[in-house]
């Protein structure tokens, strides 16, 4: 799962400041593939009495309460606390649970650190596996075939469409999520943020930076853009 093609084995509106168009996956007004599958699975679970409507509703409410702000807090803590960062990279899920973030399934979490020489980006080539406990629902573009296929075959081109140009001497690593293993990118801390508080740092971190398609901008860069 290193290099510019993924080693499959582990779950575009575009980035917060970018736009990109894709062909629609279904006609307007028709349910999507994912909506049809969700309804079918939900009805089957209720019919088999494996889950009740109330439990499903509670789980949906838990999922709806999760937003990228949770992941941003984890990233900010890792930037200011080297010991926490070391634990996070060693065991992502355990460290997040220490941080007070609960997981509602049995998935594992691998945290990938971006450095001067390595840039990580995550994808799910089979469906839309995603670190929902930390980031909430995935963006629509993450689930579409163009992103899922092209990120594997031409990651630099896809990143460039998000406005992220990776130098040739930096290795791009694509990690492919599965139903049991999810990834979170630990972005590089932008320069000029030494005086910022942990809360201020968290406010800089976007969802797309934790997927790896953009980089975190410092306060001066945000003002300039």
Secondary structure, DSSP 8 states (H G I E B T S, - for coil): --TTS---------STT-------SS-TTS--HHHHHHHHHHHHHHHTTSS-HHHHHHHHHHHHT--HHHHHHHHHHHHH-HHHHHHHHH-HHHHHHHTT---SSS-EEEEEE--SSEEEEEE-SSS----HHHH-S--HHHHSHHHHHHHHH-HHHHHHHTT----TTSEEEEEE--SSEEEEEE----TT-TT--HHHHHHH--HHHHHTSS----HHHHHH-
